[in-house]
């Protein structure tokens, strides 16, 4: 392949009309596709002719799919294919208005490319690096024109993901940033302006979370399947963290985390040893056919069974029979759980500190069932039968004959301990006693009884009727029979159980709240705005809500309490609650419930 002649460069005068993409791996090929379909002349460059040919084939296949789905016409497809030319020599970039480098994450490789480009491109050509881990400033400083160097971080798969992080160094000219930002918008992307630090916004938050998930798995706290299911079902994420690490590449994740740790010295960014072990063994994820999971073949998305895959029906212990359920509490969680069990056919006693509170909770359930009828999710007859199964009571004495007593009272350890001591006296022998705590030690509740082996955690998620996840929290004293009972109950009420041990945060909160805390620190340090961070995580990470949207919904006081529990248990400096969060809580800015948190809300 020969370099294009000078006559092939753009003569339209349009800014950034001709773009060279250096490195035609998955990301480079995806960026080339975005540019070509959007009408730019694209010069694809890779030292591997095979990679270049694969990029052409990928563009042919993706545009053919777009035609079948009526997103492109045959003429538009032909034009896009004609705009994409591939070469193996950097000289092909001579007439480019913009060069986007997407080479492997290595300073040596990237610096070699940038030095070579200095002697090839025009003085006004913008040079962009696609790095998500290395210092843009360091790459710019070694360029002959540092003011024209910036970061342009697309997300994988580039044609589908809307986010593009435009990264400025202290050397970057504002005009170059403005020009590239305009290009990103013209490509149909959402550009977010960020400064130069490892991981930028999206990966800076994402990779800390992924690292903690890897460490959780390495500690054998929970299985890979349970960790991934917990984050998908508990947080609405498109993928679990371990599956995502396999997709990204375990080696890539390790490189990003190494760069983050080198700057932050936060131990939460120090790569979990298992990432090094898998990387050095060549088990780098999907691309290798094996990482945290095993795949049908390299580059396949199909997970196949291996020695770690749970065997269905392997549990030998049978659970206890449960016919009647007692739910203690009168709040949203208590009424939601009562509704779930009643829908599944259980007789439910809903007890609160007063009969008025219990009746009010049952009335809330009636309204919820009525909404389900209005939406066609259940019949009026079924809703009536469900409500008839729920008996309100102003005394816990009504739990005398229940087979399961489940508390959903205030998240206060002393309150819960007193309640468990009461349940111990009231409930019949053999009844399972459960707590819905999200952050307190289950064993402390168990020790308040004379039968700690009968106590287990069943952490439902709000709203309980809609959320499929239940974290089954077993203490060191919980019997096998009680654990089996809890899992069988989850199957009966059509919830997905995940097993975890009795430590702060369990799975979901232990992974979610450090991520939220790090987002607050980004704002506190004036690195990025609330809006940019929320946009980055929704568009770049596939999160259903940005971290600040979620914090305001959960409640800043609740979030602070959970972060304090995590910090107290794990003693990691990086888990210390961000001062900004503490200040907002002290000021009474607790989120949507008070009309103001990180944002202000219209009062109803």
Secondary structure by P-SEA (a helix, b strand, c coil): cccccccccccccccccbbbbccccaaaaaaaaaaaaaccbbbbbbccaaaaaaaaaaaaaaaaaaaaaccccaaaaaaaaaaccccccccccccccbbbbbccccaaaaaaaaaaaaacccccbbbbbccccccaaaaaaaccccccbbbbbbccccccccbbbbcccccccaaaaaaaaaaaaaacbbbbbbcccccccaaaaaaaaaaaaaaaaaaccccaaaaaaaaaaaccccccaaaaaaaacaaaaaaaaaaaaaccccccccccaaaaaaaaaccccccccccccccccccccbbbbccccccccccccccccccbbbbccccaaaaaaaaaaaaaccbbbbbcccaaaaaaaaaaaaaaaaaaaaaccccaaaaaaaaaabbbbccccccccccbbbbbccccaaaaaaaaaaaaacccccbbbbbccccccaaaaaaaccccccccccccccccccccbbbbcccccccaaaaaaaaaaaaaabbbbbbbccccccccccccaaaaaaaaaaaaaccccaaaaaaaaaaaccccccaaaaaaaacaaaaaaaaaaaaaacccccccccaaaaaaaaaccccccccccccccccc
